[in-house]
């Protein structure tokens, strides 16, 4: 049985899921002569209505490594603390563009692929970011020493053809995400994030608004050209925008974007709470007017020194808004204090169990019971 969810609400979502897969009622996104998969469209429907059931909890690189371990089968720090996997797992494709076997965090792409399939099979969802290298300097995503990078990858730019091959590597990976039964696994793809800051080479001061939107359009069009039909697309600036106009200044268009969100981390509690409320009010308004799902695409408090942060800071904020999911960042095995989810014995672990047991939070078992994809693939 479902751990904590109202069975009538669960049934309502199931009916919606089945309806979205009904050939007579399909509302699939038509793109360049092909439609996204029914499972992908059903996931979008689920995300738009998820707030009626609760908030899916996510963790970056959750099953890959954690505090004091790496590569252990079936392990995650979240599961070790509360007994369940995150409902959302976040992964990154940085360095796949170079044809490498490992990501920028030294994880094999084959292992990432396996964990995405495992997460789908347990009923959860996956989201993918892309911290790709700087195509002009050869540096990483954070190399902002040149302001011509975005222009160079657009049509007519010196690195345009190279960049198309980078996108093709991404397309090939997305195509590889299939189950044993041949079901293509839906992915929420989140490239070009935190662009309202200037710490990535696609950031605010590194390109014009039109160049940034063209970068998104190029990305979307190339992946569509390669028939990648299992992606939802997320737009996620930082918490810098204060108005709808600022938030949408570089928005690439409703025909591309499926979910809107933002990234926001705690350094000072009062500032964090103010920024979270401001940004959540903003995206709630925009999501309603643009018919989009909304999420907190990255957040967290490094090393979580507050023993009640989960139930007294994060959850009370999220509970006020129609949030579909929240993702906290990774538990780095190579940096002693760089972690954002608790592990056994960590200061906030007991409070995290309370967070887990709250009816408003949803983990992998809940996602399975809600059936966020389709009954036909279960």
C-alpha angles and dihedrals in degrees: 000000000000110000101230113341126119103253092218090057091046089053091050091055092048091053090050090049093051092046091053090055094048107112089219092056104034117146097182121162108257112215127172093332099316137082131229114252119274090241090056092050091047090053089054091051089050093051092050092054100033094102088069088067105029143276121304110229119220140186129193116243088352099161097036104067143333144172107332097352145071133189098001109159114253094358134133130157089234092054091046090057104040105016097245137082122246113270089226125042120193124206136175133225099199110151094017085105089067093054091251124156093222134051126238087269091056097253120136114246088225089060090049089050091051092050093049089054091047091050091051091048091053090052101257132118135238132217124195130206125188121220093182125181126260106267094203103047101022089236126125131273091279093057101110096163093117127051096196098070100101091044089051094059097046121093109295093022124124093246099039098107092045090051091053089059088050090055090047090058088054091048092051091052093049090050090052092061099098133130125237087264092055097255112150109230116234114237131191102222116204112183127158093030129170090024092151087074124060103230095100125062090246092052134125099277096036099066142010123261090252092051091050092050090047089053090055092046091050091049094049095044094049093050089048090048087055089052096245099166103164100075135106114191126226128201110205123170122172124264093274099103115094100180137036088251092056093045093050097040091104099023108140096213145282091264089065106032124072102169133029126203145136141231119238132164132193120245098139116026098219093046091046094051092047093049093046094051092044093049095043092051088049098050092041089059093044095044090054095050094044098038095239135144115244135211146162094251096190132007142137149127113254112243088356096240092175107088092207100036095120099056101026103039114018104033098046089054096047093045092067095062139054094255117167097196145348126210126199119201129256135295099232115214091199100050115060100213100026102105135115105185124060125253127200109299095013116139095253098039096104091049090049089058088055088049089051092049094050110108090230095064122078128199134181097288089051092050090052092051091047088051095219094190116036139307088232093070097047 
